[in-house]
Amino acid sequence: MLSTPAADPPPLFSDLVLPATGPVIVAVSGGGDSLALLVLLNDHFSRYARERTILAVTVDHGLRPDAAREARHVGAVCAQLGIAHRILSWQGAKPDTGLMAAARQARYDLLFRAAQESGAAMIMTAHTRDDQAETVFMRRARGAGRGLAGIAPATLVRGRVWTVRPLLDMSRAALRDVLRMRGLAWVEDPSNQDCTYERVRARACLAADPGLTGALVAAGRAAREKRVALGLRAAAIVRACARMPAPGLVRLGRDLVDTDDTAAAGLAISALVAAVGGRARLVEDGRAEKLLARLAQASVRTTLAGAVVDVRKAGIFLYRELRAGWTGTVPARAGTLWDRRYRIVATPASAVAVEARGRGRSGEALGADADCPAALRRAGLAGEPVFVNEKGRAIADDAGGFAPVVAPFACYLPAFDFELAAALGAVFGCPAPPASPLRGHNAA
């Protein structure tokens, strides 16, 4: 009896939906992980997508004397493979504290700039299974709740460019084997041996316990599934209970506090408060749950995370809290975020800055809404942005110069939270986010 030959495994990148146009950027430091990603993606394109192109980008942080030489080594490998390569440098003064976090932010800023300049809508980074385990280990030590899901397989950067991590199921050792088979050398960053860094200490702990990596990856996967499921339920609550009856004013139905799913309701109110208050992170540490309990009262007026929460017979209302230094002034420059709630997309000719409208300026008509008192409509409008000229006078925005964004996800939207962010965006009138690049995934 003839045996049926085993089917070939699906290609490594088959679960990704590639952008329709533009190159795919690969962040390549010269280390074993990123060089292996470059080689594997180049192989994939050569076999399955010959029309696609790769742009390798190396960021020289200027922190080590050998960094420039390592960047040139990446360029030599790219030349050998026929791949375009750019070296970008982190300019300016470096901070005395928080250097690693600042370097990471600079790297993402430079990669995003390269994507904008090249027309790329996707950036690939070489985070591995080992990176995932280390991340869960560190976050567990800090007691991070939602963070226990670990590294997201994809993250939307500034609402425009997807950063994807296709190697999260592969080990560092396997990736280095790929390079050895090709006869390619990689560089070792000496900072990976510096135990003053938390990740290096975590790596040492995992190396001392052979079974710990698998256990942490499994724990991260379970936390990820829980986070996605909770986000889907919270998104449904947001869609059912929240609307914006006037500029800057969100009205919530009282059925928000009547649901039996208090975990999802807590996440929903946390996300809504953060979005109204212009916060970079969701409201955590039990504060959202305590607020949810207070919303059952007939009359409440309180503040949380930059948002005013006003409970009346007409409903539960949220609007931006005006406080010195919170809704500040920014230059009227396209692409700039204002208060993390709006992105400036176009500017009137005489505009020099954007600031909060405030309560004393004339502006949009309040309109009529029997369920929405005029005082609340004025309060919501006061927290909205307005262009001003050099004399500080408001300028009419006839060209639609502001695009609303969901504050906690304005810069980074992990795929875990995609549905929750989309539900919030519908409330605030945000443009629909680009579709997830993860095939068959609605969130993660």
N, C-alpha and C positions, 0 to 999 in steps of 0.2 A: 504494500500500500504506500503510495507516494504521500509524503508529508507536504503540507502547504507551507511555503516559505513565509517567514515572519515579515510583517509589513515594516517598512522603514519608519523610524520614529519621525515625528513632525520636525521641521527645521526649527532651530533655536529661536528665531525671531517671528515665527508664524502667528503668534498670538498678538502681534502689534499691527495696528492700522497706521501705515505710514502716511505722512502728509501728501496731498496731491501734487504739490509743486515744491521746489526749493531743495537744497541739500539737507542732509541729516548731519547735525554737528555731533562729533564725538569729543568729549573732554578727555584729553590724553596728557597725563603728567609725565609719563615715561616709566612709571611703575609697572609691575607685572600685570595687575588687574586691568588697567586702562589700555595697555598695549594689546593684551589678549582680546579685549572688546573690539578694538580697531581691526585686528586681524580677522576675527570671527564675522564681524559685520561686512567687511570687505569680501570675504568668501561668500557670504549669503547673497550680497548684491551681484557678485560675479555669476552666481548660479541661477538666482531666481528673479533678479530685478536689475538687469544690465543698464537700464535707463536711469537708475538712481545714482546720485553722487554723494560723496562724503566730504565734509570739511572737518579736519582735525584741528582742534584749538588747544594750545598749551598756555596756561597762565603762569607767568613768572612772577611770583610774589615778591621777589627781591629780598628774601629773608636769609638766603644762604648763598655763599660764593659760587657753589656748583650749579645753582639753578639754571643759569643761562646755558651752561654746557649741556645739561640734561635736556633742555628745550631743543637745542640743536640736534641732539641725538634722536629725539622724536621726529624732527624734520628729516633726518637722514632715512629713518625707517619709512616715513611717508613717501619720500621720493622713490624708494625701492618698490613700494607698493603702487605707485602712481596716484597717490591721494594728496589733495590740496591741504596745505598746513599753514596755520597762522599762530604767531606768538604774541600774546597780549601781556602787558606789564601792569602791575599794581603800583600806581604812582602815588606820591604824597607821603606825609608822615604816617608812621605806624604807631598804634596805641601801645602804651606801657602795660596795660592789663587787658585781658580778654583778647589776646592776639589771635588765637586760633579761630574764635568766632568771627572776628573782624576779617581774617583772611578768607574764611568760608564765604562771608557775605560779599567780599570783593570779587571772589571767583565767580559767584553766581551773577553779579552785576556785569562783569566782563563777558561772560558767556551769553547773557541776554543781549548785550550790545552787539556781539558778533552775530547773533541770530537775526536781530533787526536789520543789520547792515547787509547780510547775505540773503535775506528772504527766507531763512529757515524757520520752520514751525515746530521743530523737534530737536531736543538736545538729549544725547545719551550719556549716562555716567556709569561707571563700572563698580557700583556697590555690589558686594558679594554676600553669600550666605554667612560668612564669618562676620562681615560688617553688621548684618542683621542681628546676629546673636550678641555681639558686643553692645549694640544700641539697646536691645531689650535689657541686657545685664545692667547697664548704667542707669537706665530709666527706672528699673525695678528698685535699684539702690536709693533712688530719689523719691520713690513712691509715686511716680507719675501715672495717673489713671489712664486717660486716653492715649498717652504716649507709649503705653505698654504694647500697642499694636506694632511698634517698630517703624522701620523705613517703608514709606509708601512705594508701590511699584511705579507710580507716576505722580507728578505734581505739576499743576498748571501755574506758571510763573507770570505774574502781573496780567492775568487774564488773556494771555496771547500765545505763549510758547509752552509746550509740554516738555518737561524733563522726565525721561523714562529711565528705568533701571532694570534692564532685561536679564541681568546676571544674578539676581537675588537668590536663585536656587543652586548656584554653582559655588564651589569652594575656591579659595585662593590657590590651593595646591593643584587643582585641576586646570586652572587658568595658566599657571606656570608650566604645566606639562604641555599645553598647547604651544607655548613659545619655545620650549626646548625642542619640540618636534620640528619647528620651523628654523631652528638655529638662530633665534632672535634673542638678544640680550636685553635686560631691563635694568632699571636703576633702583636702588634701595634708598629711601628717604631716611637719613639718620634720625630724624625726629621720631620715627617709629620705634626707636629704642630709648626714648627719653621718658622716664617714669614720672616726670612732673605732669605729664598729660594724662587725663582720666582714661582716655581710650587705650593708651598703652598699658596702663595698670589692669584694665579690664581684659585686654588681650592676654596678659600673663596669667590671669586667673583661669581663663578658658583653656589655655594651653596645659595647665596643671591638672585639669579634669577632662579626660577624653570624651566623656558622655555629656558634658554640660552644654556644648554648642547645640547638639540636637534637641536637648530638652528646652533650651531657650527659644530656638526657632519654632518648635511646636507650641510653646506658650504664646509666642508672638502671633502665630497664626490663629490661635483660639481667640486672643484678644482682638485681633483684626476682624474676625467674623462677628464678634459681639458688637464692636464699634460700628461696623457697616449696618448691621441689622437695626441697632438703636437709631442710627442716623436716618434710615429709611422711615422708621416710625415717626421720628421727630419731623421729618420733611412733610409727611402726610398731615400732621397736626398744623404745621405752619400754613400749608395750602388751604386747610379747612377753616382756620381761625383768624388769620391775619389779612388785613387789607390796609391801603393807604388812602384815606378819604380826602386828605389835603396835603399840600407839600410839607414834607418834614414831619408828618404826624401819622403814626401807625395805630390802628384800632384793632383790638383783640376781642374775640367773642368770649363770653363767660364760659362756654363749653370747654375752653382750655383748662379750667380748673376742675371740671366735672369728670374728666377722663380717669379711668382706672389705671392707665399706663402713666404713672407719675414719673418714671424714669425718662420716657420720651417727652413728656410735657416739660420736665425740668430742662432737658437739652434744648427744646424749642424756645423756651423763654430765655435761656442763657444766650442762645445764638441771636435772638431778636434784640435783646438788650445790648449785646456787643455791637451789632450792626447799627443800631440807632446811636449808640454812644461813641462810635468811631474807634472801637478797640481792636487791637491786633490779635487778641486771643479771646476765646469764649470765657464766659464768667464761670469760674469753678470754685472749688473749696467749699461747697455746700451753700454758697450764697444764693444761687439760683433756686435751689430747693426751698430755702427759707422764704424767698420772695414769693414763690408759687403758693406757699401756704397762706401768705398774707393777702394774696389776690382774691381769696374767697370772701374777704370782708366787704362790707357795703361801700366803704369810703376809705381810701388810702392815698396818700401822696408822699412819695419817697424818691430817693435817687439811688442809682446803682450803676457803676462803671460808665459814667458820663451820660446816662439817660435818666430822664424824669419819668417816673411811673405814677400815673394819675388814674385812680379807680373811681368811677362814678356810676350812677344808675345807667347811663348811656353805654357803658362798656369800660374796657381797660385801654388806656391810651399811653403811648410812649412817644417822647420827643427828645431832642438833643438838649442836654443841660448846657447853658451858657455860663462859662466861667473863664476868668482871665487866664490866658496861656493855653486853654484847651482848643477852642476854635480860633486858632491864630491866623495870621496873615501870611500868605505865600505869594511869590512872584507869579504874575499872569503868564505862564509859559506852558505851551502844549505838552502833555505827557506828565505834568506834575500832579501829584495827589494832594487834595485839600481835605484835611480832617479825616483821612482814610475813607471818606464816604463818597467823594466825587473825584473823577479824573478830569483835568482840563483838556479838552479836545480842540478847542478853537477860541481865539481871543479877539475882542473888538480892538480896533486900531488904537484907541486912546487908553486902553486898559493897562495898568501897571501892576495891579495886585488883585488878589481874591481874599475876601474876608467874610465873616458871618454878617448876614443882613441886619440882625439886631432888631429891637422892637421899635426904634424910632424912625426907621426909614419907610417911606412910601414904596409901594411896589405892586405885586400881583394882587388882583382882587380876591377877596376871601371867598366869594361865592356863598351859597346857602346849602346847609346840610342839617336837617332836623336832628340827626343823631350825633352831631359834632358841634359842640358849642363854639361860638366865635372866639372866645378867649383861648381855647385850645388850638384853634386854627392859627391864631396870631402867634402863639408860642411855638408851634411847629415851624412856621414861616421864618421866625427870627433866627433859627439855627441853620437856615439854608444859605448857600454861597451866593455872593454877588461880586461882579467885577467893579473895581473902583479906579478912578483916574488919579493923577498925581496930586490932586487936591483932596482926595478921599471921598469924592462924590460918586454915588452909584451910577453905573452905566447899564443901559438896557442890553440884555443878551438876546438879540434877535436871531442869532445863528445857532442856538443850541450848544453853547460852549462847554457845558458840563455833562458828563456821563456818570450816572450813579454806579457805585461799586459796592459790593458786600464787604464791609470793613474787615472782619476777621480773616477773610480770604482774599483781600485785595492784592496782596503780594504773592502769597503761596496758598494754593488750594490742593491739599492731598487728595488722591483719588478716593480715599476712604470717605471723604465728606462731600463728594460730588453732588449727590442728590439733595442733601441739606442746603448746600450753597445755591443750587438751582432753584429750590423752593424760596429761599430768601430773596434771590434776585428777581423772581417774579413779583414779589411784594413791592420791592423798591424800584421796579421798572428798569432793571439792569438788562443789557444785551445778553442773549443766551450765550453761555460759555461754549468754547469749541468742544466738539464731541470727544469723549474719552478715547485715547489711543489703545486701550486694552480691549481686544476683541472678546466679545461675549461677556464683558463685565459691565454692570450698571453702576458700580461704585468702586470696587477694589478687586 
